Amino acid sequence: MAATVTRKHFTAVITHEGDWYVAQCVEVNVASQGRTPAEAIDALREALELRFEGEDLPELPQVERFEVAV
């Protein structure tokens, strides 16, 4: 019997550091990097899949975007 695959949406913040783009997951303390933003997201996706392999996903925090006058 095949394992059930659960799909979950995550949010990433991407920063440019030297020659690398760093993708940091907002909901879970996992990050990865790549030469382009797309490579960084692909690496982050793989890191998250490995992080949760064989585990149930924990309760994820609610992420809100809001505006601040500065």
MITIFI-597101 format. One record per residue: x, y, z of N, C-alpha, C in turn; residue number from 1. Coordinates in steps of 0.2 Angstrom, whole numbers, always signed. Example, Ala and Ser with C-alpha at 12.3 -4.5 7.8 and 13.67 -1.06 7.14 Angstrom:
+-------+-------+-------+-------+-------+-------+-------+-------+-------+------+
:  n_xx :  n_yy :  n_zz : ca_xx : ca_yy : ca_zz :  c_xx :  c_yy :  c_zz : resi :
+-------+-------+-------+-------+-------+-------+-------+-------+-------+------+
:   +66 :   -28 :   +39 :   +62 :   -22 :   +39 :   +66 :   -16 :   +39 :    1 :
:   +64 :   -11 :   +35 :   +68 :    -5 :   +36 :   +64 :    +0 :   +39 :    2 :
+-------+-------+-------+-------+-------+-------+-------+-------+-------+------+
This chain:
+-------+-------+-------+-------+-------+-------+-------+-------+-------+------+
:  n_xx :  n_yy :  n_zz : ca_xx : ca_yy : ca_zz :  c_xx :  c_yy :  c_zz : resi :
+-------+-------+-------+-------+-------+-------+-------+-------+-------+------+
:    +4 :    -6 :    +0 :    +0 :    +0 :    +0 :    +4 :    +6 :    +0 :    1 :
:    +3 :   +11 :    -4 :    +7 :   +17 :    -5 :    +6 :   +22 :    +1 :    2 :
:   +11 :   +25 :    +3 :   +10 :   +30 :    +8 :    +6 :   +36 :    +5 :    3 :
:    +2 :   +39 :   +10 :    -2 :   +45 :    +8 :    +3 :   +51 :    +8 :    4 :
:    +2 :   +55 :    +3 :    +7 :   +61 :    +3 :    +2 :   +67 :    +5 :    5 :
:    +4 :   +71 :    +9 :    +1 :   +77 :   +11 :    +4 :   +83 :    +8 :    6 :
:    +1 :   +88 :    +6 :    +4 :   +94 :    +3 :    +2 :   +99 :    +7 :    7 :
:    +7 :  +104 :    +9 :    +6 :  +109 :   +13 :    +9 :  +115 :   +10 :    8 :
:    +6 :  +121 :   +11 :    +9 :  +127 :    +8 :   +14 :  +130 :   +14 :    9 :
:   +19 :  +133 :   +12 :   +24 :  +136 :   +16 :   +26 :  +143 :   +13 :   10 :
:   +29 :  +147 :   +17 :   +31 :  +154 :   +15 :   +38 :  +154 :   +16 :   11 :
:   +41 :  +157 :   +11 :   +49 :  +158 :   +12 :   +50 :  +166 :   +11 :   12 :
:   +56 :  +168 :   +14 :   +59 :  +174 :   +14 :   +65 :  +173 :   +10 :   13 :
:   +66 :  +177 :    +5 :   +73 :  +176 :    +1 :   +77 :  +182 :    +1 :   14 :
:   +83 :  +181 :    +3 :   +88 :  +186 :    +4 :   +94 :  +185 :    -1 :   15 :
:   +97 :  +190 :    -3 :  +103 :  +189 :    -7 :  +109 :  +191 :    -2 :   16 :
:  +114 :  +186 :    -2 :  +119 :  +186 :    +3 :  +126 :  +184 :    -1 :   17 :
:  +129 :  +189 :    -3 :  +135 :  +188 :    -8 :  +133 :  +185 :   -14 :   18 :
:  +136 :  +179 :   -16 :  +134 :  +175 :   -22 :  +128 :  +171 :   -22 :   19 :
:  +125 :  +171 :   -16 :  +120 :  +166 :   -14 :  +113 :  +169 :   -13 :   20 :
:  +108 :  +166 :   -14 :  +101 :  +168 :   -12 :   +99 :  +163 :    -6 :   21 :
:   +97 :  +165 :    -1 :   +95 :  +161 :    +5 :   +88 :  +161 :    +5 :   22 :
:   +85 :  +155 :    +6 :   +77 :  +155 :    +7 :   +76 :  +152 :   +14 :   23 :
:   +73 :  +156 :   +18 :   +71 :  +154 :   +25 :   +64 :  +153 :   +25 :   24 :
:   +62 :  +147 :   +28 :   +55 :  +146 :   +29 :   +52 :  +150 :   +35 :   25 :
:   +46 :  +153 :   +34 :   +44 :  +157 :   +39 :   +40 :  +153 :   +45 :   26 :
:   +37 :  +147 :   +43 :   +33 :  +143 :   +48 :   +38 :  +139 :   +52 :   27 :
:   +43 :  +136 :   +49 :   +47 :  +131 :   +52 :   +55 :  +134 :   +51 :   28 :
:   +59 :  +132 :   +56 :   +66 :  +135 :   +56 :   +70 :  +131 :   +52 :   29 :
:   +69 :  +131 :   +45 :   +73 :  +128 :   +40 :   +75 :  +133 :   +35 :   30 :
:   +81 :  +132 :   +32 :   +83 :  +137 :   +27 :   +88 :  +133 :   +22 :   31 :
:   +88 :  +136 :   +16 :   +93 :  +133 :   +11 :   +95 :  +139 :    +7 :   32 :
:   +99 :  +137 :    +2 :  +102 :  +142 :    -3 :  +103 :  +140 :   -10 :   33 :
:  +104 :  +144 :   -14 :  +105 :  +143 :   -21 :  +108 :  +149 :   -25 :   34 :
:  +110 :  +148 :   -31 :  +113 :  +153 :   -35 :  +108 :  +158 :   -38 :   35 :
:  +102 :  +156 :   -38 :   +96 :  +160 :   -40 :   +91 :  +159 :   -35 :   36 :
:   +86 :  +164 :   -35 :   +80 :  +163 :   -30 :   +76 :  +156 :   -32 :   37 :
:   +76 :  +154 :   -38 :   +72 :  +148 :   -40 :   +76 :  +142 :   -37 :   38 :
:   +83 :  +142 :   -37 :   +87 :  +136 :   -34 :   +86 :  +136 :   -27 :   39 :
:   +86 :  +142 :   -24 :   +85 :  +142 :   -16 :   +79 :  +139 :   -14 :   40 :
:   +73 :  +141 :   -18 :   +67 :  +138 :   -16 :   +67 :  +131 :   -17 :   41 :
:   +69 :  +128 :   -23 :   +70 :  +121 :   -24 :   +74 :  +117 :   -19 :   42 :
:   +79 :  +120 :   -16 :   +83 :  +117 :   -11 :   +79 :  +118 :    -4 :   43 :
:   +76 :  +123 :    -3 :   +71 :  +123 :    +3 :   +66 :  +118 :    +3 :   44 :
:   +63 :  +117 :    -3 :   +58 :  +112 :    -4 :   +60 :  +105 :    -2 :   45 :
:   +66 :  +104 :    -5 :   +69 :   +97 :    -3 :   +71 :   +97 :    +4 :   46 :
:   +74 :  +102 :    +7 :   +76 :  +102 :   +14 :   +69 :  +101 :   +19 :   47 :
:   +64 :  +104 :   +17 :   +58 :  +103 :   +21 :   +55 :   +96 :   +20 :   48 :
:   +55 :   +93 :   +14 :   +53 :   +86 :   +13 :   +57 :   +81 :   +17 :   49 :
:   +64 :   +83 :   +17 :   +68 :   +78 :   +21 :   +67 :   +79 :   +29 :   50 :
:   +66 :   +85 :   +31 :   +64 :   +87 :   +38 :   +58 :   +83 :   +41 :   51 :
:   +53 :   +83 :   +36 :   +47 :   +80 :   +39 :   +46 :   +73 :   +36 :   52 :
:   +51 :   +70 :   +33 :   +50 :   +63 :   +30 :   +48 :   +58 :   +36 :   53 :
:   +43 :   +54 :   +35 :   +41 :   +49 :   +40 :   +38 :   +52 :   +46 :   54 :
:   +36 :   +59 :   +47 :   +33 :   +62 :   +52 :   +27 :   +65 :   +50 :   55 :
:   +22 :   +66 :   +55 :   +17 :   +70 :   +54 :   +19 :   +77 :   +55 :   56 :
:   +16 :   +81 :   +51 :   +17 :   +89 :   +51 :   +15 :   +91 :   +58 :   57 :
:   +19 :   +96 :   +61 :   +17 :   +99 :   +67 :   +11 :  +104 :   +66 :   58 :
:    +8 :  +106 :   +71 :    +4 :  +112 :   +70 :    +8 :  +118 :   +68 :   59 :
:    +6 :  +121 :   +62 :   +10 :  +127 :   +60 :    +7 :  +133 :   +62 :   60 :
:   +12 :  +138 :   +63 :    +9 :  +145 :   +66 :    +5 :  +148 :   +60 :   61 :
:    +1 :  +153 :   +62 :    -3 :  +157 :   +57 :    +2 :  +163 :   +55 :   62 :
:    +3 :  +164 :   +49 :    +7 :  +169 :   +47 :    +3 :  +175 :   +44 :   63 :
:    +4 :  +181 :   +46 :    +0 :  +187 :   +44 :    +4 :  +192 :   +41 :   64 :
:    +2 :  +195 :   +36 :    +6 :  +201 :   +33 :    +2 :  +207 :   +36 :   65 :
:    +5 :  +212 :   +38 :    +2 :  +218 :   +40 :    +6 :  +225 :   +38 :   66 :
:    +3 :  +230 :   +38 :    +6 :  +236 :   +36 :    +8 :  +241 :   +42 :   67 :
:   +13 :  +244 :   +42 :   +16 :  +249 :   +47 :   +18 :  +255 :   +44 :   68 :
:   +16 :  +261 :   +46 :   +18 :  +267 :   +44 :   +25 :  +269 :   +47 :   69 :
:   +29 :  +270 :   +42 :   +36 :  +272 :   +44 :   +38 :  +278 :   +41 :   70 :
+-------+-------+-------+-------+-------+-------+-------+-------+-------+------+
